[in-house]
């Protein structure tokens, strides 16, 4: 969130319940002290930076699973509960929570940034899996939004107003979530391609054919090379797709067969799938290590990931143009992506003491953000805005929509104490 520690708060408070959060916010409101909420501190766009100082409310001590309603496939947790913690808690019920951003992020933080991850192509994002919230507003008022009913057509959708607001409209303290049944069978697969274009076109065909893949991840040749070195894998150093299939045993076999047939039409080679839990765990651990593997390509490097997302029909063009742009900059930046929903990341590894390199990286990131927006996409598919992407909001949404955001911010936080300098400021 503020990895470099450039904007530290004056104090950190560790509340243990919603009422304590409300009491702290009431005091901060009275004295106009800025308040920034944090969870596992895994965010990437400066969300946690205390740009104007003040208090950081960290939810380390609000990590309790409050209720699980197995028959209704839902649960309620405090904001500091992490996704791994929740899945361990509900494992024996036959349920799981599918949103997986890679890091063991807190569920309150995931809701605040509208996070997603590797399996959003099948299960959606946090927007689709949050049923309701408890939040503390800027004056200390406690509000509850949403409910456990599967649908409702009453009132404004306050839940989705707060999901993705990054703590600028209210501080999320509890989250009600949709759970899913654990699949009877899970299989993973790997397929190699001669070109990025072939891999992307194969992905588009799979999605358009309606095959319900649970994950489809693209690694370029540079990422495969980095993963081999970092995770001791033996991937071919060529554009590669990772797949995962969920369903009945027969359903998973059918999905694997259909995907195998399709990828062959686009130059896919060596398609191999396995239902072995050990092989699957190794494959996805390597995928989740890809960010660190990319950074390790440059000794002493620091990571700067990008987060473009475009309509899937524009994905190949956006990736190819971005790869060409990267070559012109001379930067180190392997590419990987959740290509099933048009989202990809360039994982730049930088020497942060080299001001010229840092500036080239920032310029590259800005060009990529604007390229995605020009193709009908977004500058951030899942990392959020923070203050790192704030400058692109007008271009993506238009001045009128951003003005509306500021009006909402002013109405709910007239003193501007909630995560100031971010969305709506």
N, C-alpha and C positions, 0 to 999 in steps of 0.2 A: 504493500500500500504506500509506504514511504521508505523504501528499502535503503535509501541513502541517509535517512535520519535528518533530512534538511529542515524539516518543520516539526520539531517535537512539541508536545503539549507541556503546559506547566505542571500538570499533575495527572495521575492515572487513578481511577476509582474502580473497584471491583465489586459491583452490586451482586446480591444473591437472589433478588426477586424483583418483580415489576414495581412494587411499591417503593423500593429503595431507589430505583431508576427515576421514578416520578419525583421523589423528594429532592434528588440531586438536580434534576432539570428545573424544578421550581426555584431553587436557590440561584442557579445559573441565569434563569430568566430575569429574576429580580435585579441581578447585578450585571446583566448583559454580558455574561461570560460564554464564549463559544463552547460547544459540546460536539465531540466527534465520537461515534460509537465504533467499536472494533470487536472482532471475534478471534479467529485463528491467525489473522494478519497475513493472509496469502494473496490478497488482491494485488493487481499489477499496474493500475493507472493512477496511483497517488490518491486513492480514495481516503486513506487514513491520515494524510498529511494535515497537520494542524496549521493551516496557512495563516491563521490569526491567533495562534496560541490557544489557551484555554484548557479544558478538561477532556481527557480521553476516558470514555466509559468502556471498560473491557469486560466481556461476558465470560471470562474464564470460569467464574464461580456460578454461572447460570447454565449448567450442563446436565439438566435432569430431563429424562423422558417422562412426561406428565401422564399420558394415557395412550393406550393402543386399543383400537376397536377393530379387532381382526375380522369380525363378520362384515364390517362396513368398509374394510380396506382403508382405514385412515388412522392418524395418530396426532398427538399434540406434544410439542417439545419446547423447552426453553431455547433461547436464541444461540446459546453457546454450545449446544450439542453438535457434534460433527457427523458427517454422513457415514463414516466408518463406524462410529459409536452407535448410531441408530441401527445400522444394518446388523451389527452384532447383537443388539438388544432384541430385534424382531426375528432373528434367524429361525428360532424354534417354532414360530407361528406359521411358517411357510410363505412369509411375505418378505418383500425387500423394497428399499427406496432406490430408484434407478439413476437419479441424476449424479453424474460422476465427472466433475471438472478436472480430475487428476489429483490435485492437492486434497488433503483431508480438511477441507474448509468447514467452517461453522455454518449451520443451516440458516441462521439469521443473516449472516453475511452473504450467503448464496441467494437468499430472497432479496436482499437489499441491492445486489448487483444484477439480478435476473440472470443468474448463471445457468450454464448448460454443460456440454461436454461431449464425450465420445459417443454416448448412446441417445443423444437428442433426436436423431433421425427416426427412432422407434418410439421413444417415450416422451418427447417434448422437452421443454425447458422448465425452469422454476416457475415461470408464468403459468404453465399448464398444470403444475403439481402442487401449488399452494392453494388450500381451501379457505384459509382465514388467518388472521393475525391478531395479536395484541400489541399495541404500540403506545408509546408515550409521546404526546405532542409537545410543541415548543413551550407551552405554559405549564406543563406537568400533568395535563389531563390524560387519563388512561382511556383508550378507545379499543373496542373489539370489532373486527370486521369479518365479513363472510360468515360461514356456518358449515355444518356437516352435510347438509343436503347436497345432492349431486348437481342440482341446478336451482337457480333462483332468478326471477325477473323483477326484483324489488330494489329500488333505490340506485344511487350511484355505486359503481364498482370500486369501493374504497380499497379493497384488497389489492387490486391491480394498479391502483394509483401509488400505493406504497411499495409494491414489488418493483424493484429497479430504480427507486428514487434515491438510493445510496445514502440514506440517513439525512436527507435534506428537508423532508416534510414531517418526519416522525421517527422515533427510535423503536425498532422492532424488538420486542422482548420475548414473544412466544410465537410459534409458527404451527399451524395445523396443516398437515401434509397428506397427500394421496399416496397410498402404498399399492404395490402390485404383487401378484402372485409369482413366486419363484418358478421359473420355467421348468418343465419336466426334463427337458434336455437342452444342453448348450453345446455348440460346436464353434470352433474357430477355423479360419482359413487364411492362406497367404497366396498371393498371385503376383508374378513379376511382369513388367511391361518394358518394351524397348523405348517408349516415349511417355512423357507426362501427358501429352494430349490423348494418347490411347487409354491411359488409366482414368483420366477425367471423363472421357466419352463413355467408357464402360460403366462408370458410376452413374452417369446421367441415364443411361439405358436401363440400369437396374432399378432406379427410382421410378422411372416412367412406366416400367412394367409392373409396378406395384408389389415387388418382392419385399416382404417385411423384414429386411435386415435390421439387426439390433445395433450394429456398429459397422461403419465402413470408413477406414482411415487411410489417407494417402501419405506416404513418405517418399521424398525425392531421393535421388542417388546419394546426395551429400548427407542426408539424414540417415540413410541405411548404413553408410560408412561410419558415421559418428556412433550410431547405436552398436554396431559390431565392436568397435573399440571400447566403448564405455560399458556395455552390458554383456560382453563376451558372447555375442550372437554370431551366426554365420549367414546372414542375409546376403543375397546377391546385391551388388552395388549398382542398382538400377531402380527406376520408379517402381514402387511396390504398394499394393493394396492389402490391408489387413481387414478381415471380416469377422463378425460374430453373428451367430444365428440362434434364436430362442424359439422354443415351441415344444410340441410333442416329438418323440423320437422320429416318427415318420415325417412330420412336418419339417424338422431340421434337415433331414436327408434330402427332402424334395427342394428346399430352399438352396441347399448346397449344390445340388445337381443343376438347378436353373441358373444360378450365378456362374457355375463352372462353364456351362454352355455359352452364356452371354459374353463372358470376358474373353473367351477364345475368338469371338468375332471381332474383337478390338485389339488383337495382338497379345492377349494375356497368355503367359506360358507358366508351366509348372504349378498349376492350381492344385493345391493340396489342402485337405481339411481334416480336422481331428476333433473327436469328442473327449480327448484326454484332458482332465482338469489340470494336470501338471504342465502340459504343453500350452494350454490356454493361458495359465497364470504367467508362464515365462514370456509369452508373446506380449501380453498386455502390460506386464511390468516394463518390458523393453520400450513399449510405446510411451508409457507414462514417464520413463526416464529420458525420453528423446530431448526434452528441453535442456536437461543438465548435460546430456551427451553433446548437444550442439554448443553449449557454452564451453565445454572442455576442449573443443577443437582449437581454441586459442588460449594458451596457458595464461592464467591470471585474468581471463576475460570476465566481463559482467554481461548478463543477459538483457536484451531489449526485444521482447516479442511483439509482433504486430497481430492484428485481429480483424482482418477484412472479412466481410461476408457479402455475397452477391447472389442474385437469382441463379439457380443451378445452370440455366442455359447460357449464362455469361461466365461461368466458372473457368472454363478452359482458356478463354481470351484473357481473363484477369490474371490467372496464374502465369501464362506465357509472357505477357507484357511485364509482369512483376519480376519474373526470373531474368528477363533481358535487362531491366532497369538495374537489378542487383549486380549483374556482371559489370555494368558501366561504373558502378560506385567503387568496386574493389573491396567491398565489405564481405565478411564471413557471415553467411546467413542461410543455413539449411531450411527447407520448407516441409511442413507437415500440416495436415488438415482433416477436419471432420467433413469430408467432401460430400457426404450424403445430404447435408443441408447447406452446402455452398460456403462453408466457413474454412478458412485456412490461415496459418500463422507462418511468418518468416521469423526464425529464431536467431536474431543478430547477436553475435558475440563481440564485445567491444573492449578496447583499452580505454577506460574512462579518464585516464590522465592525458590522452591524446585529444585535444579539443577539436582538431580538424576532423578526426574520425567520428567523434560524437556528433558534430554538426552534420556530417554527411549522413549519418544514421537517422537523425531527426528529419532531415530533408527527404530522405528516402521514405520514412514512415508517413510523412505528410503527403507525398505524391501517391503512395499506396492508398491512403484514406480517401483522397479525392478521386482516385481512379475507381475505387469501389462505389463511391457515391454517384459518380457519373454513369455507372452501369446499373443504377437503380438499387444499389446495395447500401451498406452501412459501414461506417468507420470502425464499429465495434460489434461483433456478433455475440460476444459473451463476456468479455473482460469488463465492460462498463465504460463510464466516462471519466470519473475522478476529475482531476484537473489536466490529465494528460491528453484527453480528447475534446476538451471543452471548446476549443477554437473551431471545431468542425460542425458544431450543432446547427448553426445558421445555414450552412451549405446543405446539410442533410435534410433538415426539417423545414427550413424557411423561417424568415424573420417573424412572421405572424404566429407560427406554432411555438417558437421559442419565447415570444412575448407572452403567449398564454401560459407557458411553463412558469415564467417569472411572476405572472399574476397569481397563480396558484401558490407559489412559494411565499409571496408577500402576504397572502391571506392566511396561510397556516403558520407562518413563522415571521410575523411582522418585525421582530427585532433582529432577525437574521442570525440567530445563534446556532442553528443546526447545520453542522458541516459547512461553514461559510466558504465562499470562493469556488463552489462546485456547481452542480446543476441548479438553475433557477437564480443564481446570483448575478 
